[in-house]
Amino acid sequence: MAVVPVFSAALLLDMAVAAPLTGTGTASLSAEPGSPWQVSADSLFYDQGADHYVAKGNVVVINNDMRLSADFVQLDDKTGQALAIGNAVLTDGKDILSGERIRVDLKNRTGVAFRGTIFLKQNHFHIRGDKIEKTGEKTYRAESATLSTCDGDSPAWKITARNLSVTLDGYGTAIHSALWLKKVPVLYSPFFVFPAKTDRQSGFLPPRMGVSERRGTQYEQPYFWAIGAHSDATFYLDHMDRRGEKIGVEYRYVLSTESKGALMADFLQDRQVDDGTEDSGDRWGYPDDRYPRPNQDRYWFRMKHDQSLPWGFSAKLDLDFVSDQDYLVEFKSGYNGFDETNRYFETTFGRGVDDYTDTTRLNRLNLNRSWDRSSLNIEGRWYDNVLFRRHSDPEDKDTTLQRLPFVEYDVSKGQFLETPLYYDLASEYVRFYREEGLQGHRVDMFPKVYLPLKLKNYLSLEPYFGLRETFWYIDRFKTEKEDQDSTQLRDIYETGVTLSTEVYRIYGTGGKTLDKIRHSILPKISYRYVPEKKQDQFPRFDGVDRIGKVNRVSYSLTNTFTSRSLKATSTAENPQYNYREFARLSVGQSYDIFEATDKDKEEKQPFSNIDGRLELRPMDRLSLDADAQWSVYEHDWMSYNAKSTIFDRRGDRLFLEYRYRRDSREGKSDGKESVYTKLSVNLFAGLSGFLEYERNIYDKEDILEGFGILYAAQCWAVDFRYMDEFENRTYSVMLHLYGLGGFGSSMAEQKQESQ
């Protein structure tokens, strides 16, 4: 073998030139035109007979983000093949392949390592194997392999397999695989598929299992389908050996930043009915429901859609159809139950669905447009009466009142031209429709005019006057009479005045950060008058058709506390401040003059309850909201509610809520009193837990009890939960293996209360 020494370690060699070389240096290898591989080594040789190059000692071969290093590298410039021996490491982006020996195709960016390991950064996969191949840009294959997302030589869990294949942003497969926890095998599978994506991915979600008196043995299995970048779906199969198979689907899509939607449906051919025979009502009905449920075909369809339209318009669609009055009570919880559906709709669309106990479900299509001071809403509202559909006689007609359409145009308060007057407007048009009974049209317009005045810069006086005009046109009366007039017109005025002022004082604190506090007191007295007017001759669809008389004086007193503190970025030359309202306390009451002067009423109670509200935000991680009502006639609290949240930087959180309401009816006292609390604590590194409790104090019964413990390690987590709610007690354990998803189960049992 002929060799020629290299003159300098800094000399760049074009290895496409056939020249025998020896010595210490660096070189450029023309694997791709315009993108050469840079080679550096302690010594570099060209074997003219074998027509390849040999680099020894601290060899590094680099091309953009691909790097090959080893003690010894043999290179073939024509084919781009390389053999690396001794501490061989191939880095492709953030993925690292290492082994005793590595064969690399530099042109195709593929390779194979023997007795090696690979670290895939995107999924944090550690793969070891007798033979590991990089078969493409994002594809890998290994023999006699182990896979884990745990760091270290002794992982907390691992998957072993005879053959393992991984496609990043796709899936992995393992043949003759086993799951190990530390050194203990716990699960074997001849063929195992796992996700290898960091974004949404299709696959089975963790199942839920349970046992209850109403459903028997239950197994709920969801499957998630990542259809594309802007849509996905989840399919559900809920097996209940006493009730049948409930199937469901959820489809979600995003058309643009302002246009999106979701539709959900589930169906059950129920094996059990509540038809009033024998004990069917006790077993399959509910105590508070006086209507039977004889149907077996049970379903719930719901949908929401938001759509952006041209010229600043937007549309919203809400659909909600349920088969019977018990369906949402029966399936309140679960993967696609009422609670999960309502939570998802409120989070995603900002509006939920009617309560699970409501038997009249709202369906509507809304078209709206907003300007600086006005808004237009056009809406069709259809109320689906579930009880009428299930329990009415076929010859009966539905009397449920529909609004098809409802048009509302409002103008917020603003100045009228260049005058001292201000005005606002509330107006609507409704077409009322029902299959049986009164139906017709109504136009209601209510403009108001205000005259704000300042009295010596101390008092603000604002009288107002409004004239309400209401027009009806009746398509069909309840009863046909010869003297009935299809058109009706009502005009009624409203007037009032508000007197208010504001006094404040600023206090210096002397602190370095919090330097001032502003205390503001806003007393307000208002008067409102609506005359008494005979309205029995007018049609009656809803509350707008009957405007009650008002002659009322009200007062309120509001205290606000605002702090000023220096920002962290402030300097002496350029001070910058944060302002925060940390406390607000308000008290109010009204006096009904009509009530006080009613000669026909023996027991007069013109004073309303005293209403008080408190909002406290003394620091960023502490809040308190409370309200209360005191009766001046019963000398007792009619209601008081309070809720508080406190949390810290670790994520510990405590939420407390107390609610009380007292009602007096016919000399008997009745009311509601409950307390709810939830505590979440990060106990120490990796271990957290929560406690949840709700109790109906008035009825002396627990509503909800629950606790859970979560331990999260670097590559795995275990989650245990216990929940006792209404008539169902549930235990669940979930094991999460990061990178592979979760394995778990739950058990639910029906509590049998003694009668």
Secondary structure, DSSP 8 states (H G I E B T S, - for coil): ----B-S-TT-EEETTS----BSSEEEEE-SSTT--EEEEESEEEEETTTTEEEEEEEEEEEETTEEEEEEEEEEETTTTEEEEEEEEEEEETTEEEEEEEEEEETTTTEEEEEEEEEEETTTTEEEEEEEEEE-SSSEEEEEEEEEES--SSS-SEEEEEEEEEEETTEEEEEEEEEEEETTEEEEEEEEEEEEE-SS---EE---EEEEETTTEEEEEEEEEEEEETTEEEEEEEEEETTTEEEEEEEEEEEEETTEEEEEEEEEEE-S--B-SSTTHHHHHS-TT--S-B---EEEEEEEEEEEE-GGG-EEEEEEEEESSTTHHHHTSSSTTSHHHHHHHHHHHHS-----TT-SEEEEEEEEEEE-SSEEEEEEEEEEEEHHHHHHS-TT------EEEEEEEEEEEEEE-TTSS-EEEEEEEEEEEE-SSS-EEEEEEEEEEEE--EEETTTEEEEEEEEEEEEEEEEEE-SS--TT--SEEEEEEEEEEEEEEE-EEEEEE---SSEEEEEEEEEEEEEEEEE-----TTS--SSGGG----EEEEEEEEEEEEEEEEE-TT--SSS--EEEEEEEEEEEEEEEEHHHHT-TT-SS---B--EEEEEEEEEETTEEEEEEEEEETTTTEEEEEEEEEEEE-TT--EEEEEEEEEEEEETTEEEEEEEEEEEEEEEEETTEEEEEEEEEETTTTEEEEEEEEEEEE-SSEEEEEEEEEETTEEEEEEEEEETTTEEEEEEEEEE-----
